[in-house]
Amino acid sequence: MALPLRYVDELKLAEQALSQLPEEPQKAISEFVTMVTASIPEDQRDLIKARLVTAAIGALPTAQRELKVTLDQFIRPTKMVSGKFTVVELRPELFGLTTFRHEWTATGEQNCPWNVTTDERVVMVIVGFQNPEPSPKTRYVYGKIGVDDLPIYYVGDLEGFRVKVLPQPYVLKPRSSIELKLYVEATGYDEFRPFGLAFLPADLAAKLTPFA
């Protein structure tokens, strides 16, 4: 399935913006995006790549300021070096969990299982949501992500590793709160989860990711 023209243009613009970064940050973001989009359906993959690249570049100034780092300290997620920082996917460990899979025993509006106050050494960016559970139970989500409101957002039409892309990325500084409510339409297992990226020190990333 061919991407709409505007998505093709969006990817080109993202690639052009990436090319303006120094070599190591370019490699780091490119490597990260390639890894985390491998399971995305082909008809959506390039769009998600564009959104991830754009979100990463847009959040870099916040990451540098909040983590007190510079671009020359930015390394690829497969090269963990002390004193550096890197970019990783939004893994459950960043939310104090071992998995995003959750068993619902009640229906209706529920607190999101990964509501959390973010780590003081992590800058997160949420660009969308996934729910790879074969029979997802979450119909919609709403609440607050950091200081921003998330209006009711329907997510019941996800299949496999497709991403429900948000209108704009949500950047969470360290010690930000996620306060979301989900509407659960059936009991059983569900795997509603955030999709995006996190900037963090390499030593912390090594404890959280399978890349080290």
N, C-alpha and C positions, 0 to 999 in steps of 0.2 A: 504493500500500500504506500503510495507516494505521499510525502508530507505536503501540507498546504504551502503555498509560496511564501507566506509570511513566516512560517516556521523555518523554512530554508534560509530566508534572510536573517532571521533571529540567530541561527547557528553561525552564519558567516560573521555577523557583528560580534558575537561572543568570541569567536576565534581571533578576530582582529584585535579585540580588547586584550585577550590573553597574550597575544604576540608583543604587546607593549610592555609587559612585565619583564624583569630580569630573568635570566635563563633558569635558575633553580626554582623560583616560584612557578614559572611556566611548567616545568617538568613535574613539580609536585601536584599542581592542580590537574594537569592532563592525566597523570597516572591515577590519581584518585578518581576522577570522573570515569575513566575507562573501566576501572575495577567495579565501581558501584552501579554502573548501568549495564553490566554484562547480562543480568537476568531480566532487564526491562524488555517488554515486547518490542519487536523490531520497528513496528509502525509508530512507536512513541519514543524510541531511544534517542534520536537526534534532538528532539524537542527537550527532553529531560537533560541531555548533555548541555544544551544551550542555557537552560535555566540554572543548572548547577554552576557552570562557569561564570555566568553573570552574577549570581548570588555570591559566589566566593570572592570575586574581584570587588564587588560592592561592599562586602563586609571586612575586607582586609584592613582598611584604616582603623575600624573599631577593634579588630583583633590586635593590631600593633599597639594601639593606645592602651587597651585594657590589660593585655598580657605583658606590656612593657618590652616588646621585641621589635626587631627591624627586619626588613625583607631579606637581608643577607643571612638571617638565621632560619629562614624558611626551607625545610627539606622535604623530600618525598616520604610518603608514609611507609615505604619499604626500607628506609634508611634511618633507623632510630639512633640519634647521636645526642648525648647529654648536652644541655645548654641550648638546644635548638627547639623550634616548634614546627608543627606539621598540621595536616588536615586529615580527618577521618570521617567515616559515616556515623550517623546517629545510632550507635549501638546501645542495647539495653543497659549495659553497665554504667553508661552516663546518666541513667535515670534511677540508679540503685537497684536494678533488676538483673536477672540472669537470662530472661527471655521476655519478649513482648506478648507471647501467647498467654491468654488469660481465660479462665473458665467462669462464665457468668451463671449465677444461680438465681438471678432475678432479672426481670425485664423493666422497661421504662427508663427514665433518666438516671444515670449513674455517674459517679466520679470517674474520670479517666484513670486507669491504673498507673500511668506514667506521669501524673501530676507531681511536680518536684520543684525545689529551689535549686537552680543550677550551681555547679561547682565554681568555686572562686577562681579557678585556673582555666576555665573553659568559656569560649564564645561559641554559641550555637546559632545555626541558621536553619530554619524549617522552611522548605520550599513546597511541601505537599504532604500527603498521607498515603500509606499503603495498607493493604489488608490481604495478605496472601492466603489466609484461611480459605479452604475450598467452599465453605458455606458461611460467609461473614455474617455477623450478628449486629454490627453497628450501622444504624441508618443515617444518623447525622451527629455533628459535633458543634459545640459553640463554647464561648467563654473568653478567657484572657490568655494571651501568650506574651509574657513580659508586661510591658506597659500598654500593649495594643489589644483592642477588642477583636475577637473573631466572631462575626455574625453566624447565625445558623448556616452550616455548610453541609450539604448532603453528600455522603460518601458511600451510599449503599450499592453503587453500581460498579464497584471495583472487581476486577478479575485477576487472579494470579498476582504478578508483581507490577501491575499497572500502577501508575501514580496519579492521584487526584491532585492536580497542580493548583496551588493557591494563586489568587490574583497578583500578589506580591510576596516576596520572602519576608519572614519574620526573623529579625536579628535579636538574639538574646545575649545581653551582657552577662558577665559573671554575677551570681547571686540573684538572678531573675527568677520569677515564679511562673510556673505553668499551672493554670487553674481552668481545666476544661471539663465540660459535661458531655456525656455521650447518651444517645438514645439507643438502647439495646432492645431489639425486637424479638429475640428468642434466647432461651438459655442454651448453654453449651460453650464450646471453645471459640475464641475469636483472636485475631492477631492484628488489631488496629494499631498502627504505629506511625511515628513521624518519619518523614523522609527529608534528608538534607545533609548537612555537614557540620563539623565542629573543628574549630581551631584550638589547639591545646599544646602544652609542652610535650616534647618527644618522650620524656621519661614516663609521663602519665599515659600517653598513647600506647606505649609498649605494653602496659598492663591491661589495656582494654581491647586491643585489636589482634586479629590473626595474622597481621602482615609482618610482625617483628620476627 
